Structure formats: C-alpha cells, structure tokens
Amino acid sequence: MWFTALITLLIFNSVEQLVIEQLLTNTLPEKIQQLSSIDLGLYLNNIRSIASTETAQGLIQSIAAAGIEQQSNTSIQAQFQAALTLQTLNQKAAWLKTALVLVIAVVSVIMLVRKFSLNFKARQKSETIILALLISSSAIAILTTVGIVVSVLFESIHFLKAFPLLNLCLARNGAHKRQCVLIK
C-alpha cells in the first residue's frame, strides 16, 4: 500500500513543475509565448523570482502601483500578474498533493482494515520486518567500520612507502630523530 503512495508522490513531484510551467505559459500574452525557448525561460525565471520574493498581497499592491506610475510599461504589470498566477498555481498544486496523499491514506487504511482478521498474524510479520531492518542496519555499520579500517590501513601503507619509518628513525640528522620520537 505504501509503495503505491510513494510512486504516486514521486510521479506527482516530477511532473508538478512541468505542468505548472505549461499552465503559466498559457496564461501569458501571445507575444511572450512566441519568444524563443531561451528568452521564454529567462522570462519565466524572472517570474519565478518575483513570485518567490513577494507575497500575494504585495504582488497585488505592486501591480496597482505599477499601473498608476507606469501606464506604458505593461511588461512589468504582466510579470507581476504572472507571478501572482504562479503563486496561485503553486498553492493549488500543494492542496492537490495534500488531497492526493489523504485519499491514498484513507484507501490504504480501508484496505488494511478489510484484510485484518482473527487469524492475521501481524506480530510475526512486524517482527520479521523489524528484524530485517536491524540486520541491514548492523550490516551497514559493520561495512562502514571495515571501510574506515581499510582506508586508514591503505593510507598508512602509502605513507610508509613514501617515508620509510626505519630511515626516519636511523637518520643522523637531529631533526629527523625528534620526528621519530614524536611518531613513537
């Protein structure tokens, strides 16, 4: 059951931004929709930037201020209006995702309740799952420890090949003897 919810959420998350971008592009003026893909991408990125920094109320006020101050600059008004649309689409997508998760959860609970009976051995199954999780966690911890030991051993061998310990200890120079003492 949880696998179905996970796959649904993964698909929803991977498609969400593409659908929102397409819906947003369809709301833009025809002149902007006909821009090259690079210019349209830059325009949409500017809209995303405005939408992420402004609240919806701030966008409405900015649209009104831009309309009063600059009647000729409709491009700024269009960007602020598109940013408001983007915020609205993102909010609707979040609500849709929440509703989708709740529906899947309710359906899963209903199906699980129907599956339970007096003969259902939930304890044995849950203990098996927990045992598998504990064994896999232990294996990961052991493999991590072995990896650390092998890494330190490899680096030590590499160091001792470059700077033999015997040569450091038997050197006639006093500076090397002090280093040898520090190594011991």
N, C-alpha and C positions, 0 to 999 in steps of 0.2 A: 504493500500500500504506500509506504513512504517513498518507495522508488518512483512511483507514478507522480507523486507530488514534486519530487526533486527534478525529474525530467521536465515536467511542465514548467517549473520555475526557471530552469536553465534555458528552455526554448523561449519563454516569455522575456527573460532578461537579454537574450541575444538578439531578439527581433525588435524589442521595445524602441530603441533609439532610431532604428531604421524607419519604423512606421511613423514615429513622431516627426522625424525629419521630413518624410514624404508628405504628411498631413500639413506640416508648417509650410513647406514649399508650395503646396496647392493653394494656400491662403494668401500668398504674396502676389503683388501686381504682376501682370503678364510681362511687362518689360524686364522685371527682375528674374522671372522664371526662365527667360530666354538667354540669360548670361551664360558664359562658358562654365564648365564644371568647376574650374579653379576659382573664378570670380564668384560663382554662387556659393562655393564652400567658404570663401572668405566672408561673404555677406552673412551666411548662416552662423559662422563663428562669431561675428560681431553681435549678432542677435543673441546667441548663447551667452556671450559675455555680459551683455546688458541685462539679460534675464537672471543671471546668477548674482548680480550685484544689487539689483533693485528689487524691492518688494512690489507686489501688485498695486498697492495704493500709491507707492512712489512712482510707478510707471504711469498710472493714470494722471497723476499730477504733472509728470514730465511731459506727457502727451499734450495736456491742456496748455502748459507753459510754452511748449514749442509751437503750438498752434497760434497762440496770442503773439509771441515775439517774432516768429518767422513764418509768415503765411506762404512764402515762396518755396521754402525748404520742406517739401513733402517727404523726402527720403528719410529724414530724421524721424518724422512722425510715423512713417511706415515701419521703421526699425523698432521704435518703441511699441507700436501696436503689435508687431510680430513677436516681440519679446513677451508681451502680455499674453498673447496666444500660446506661446511656448510654455509659459508658466501654467496656464490652464490645462494644456495637453499633458504636461508632466504630472499635475495633480490628479487628473482623470486616470492616467496610467497607474499611479500609485494606488488609487482606490480600486481600480480593476484588479491589480495584483493582489491586494488585500482580500477582495471578494473571492478571487480565484482560490487563494490559499484556504480561506474559510470553507468554501464549498467542498474542496478536496478533503479537508479535515473532517467535515461532517459526514461525507460519503464514506470515508475510511472508517470512522467510528461506527457508523451504521453497519457496515460490512463486517467489522470485527465483532460487534455485539451479536450479530446473527451466527457467527462462526463459533462462539463460545457455547459450550455445553458442559454437563457434569463430567463427561469423560475427557474433556480437554485438559491436557497436562501442561499447563502454562509454566509451572515452576520448573519442570525439567527442561523445557525449551529455553526459558530465560536463563537458567543456569548454564546451559550449553553455550549460549551466545556470550554470556559474561566470561566463561572460561576461555572461549576463543579470543575474546578481546584481551584478557590478561596474558595469555600465552603470546599473542602477537606483540603486545607491549613489552613483555620480557625479552622476546627475540630482538626487537628493535634496540632495546637498551644494551643487550649483550653485543650485538653487531656494532653499535656505536662505540662501545668500550674497546672492542677489538680493533676497530678502525683507528681510534686515537693511539692505541699502543703501537700499531704497525706504523703509523705516521711518525710518531716520535722516534721509533727504532730506525726507520729509514733515514730520517734527518740526522740522527746521531751517527749512523754509519757513513753518511755522506760527509759530515763534518770531520769525522776521524780519518777519512781518506784524504781530505784536503789538508788537515793539520794533524799529523800523527801524534798521539799522546806521548809516545816514547821519545820522540825528537824534542817535544816541548819540555819534558822533564829532565832530559840529559843535556840540554843546551848549556854552553859555557857562559852565555850572557846572563847577567843577574836579573834582567827584566823578565826573561822567559821563566827563570826559576820562581820568581814571585807569582807569575801566572799559573804555574804548575801547582804551587801551594794553594792558590785560590780554587783551582779545579778540584783538588782533593777534598 
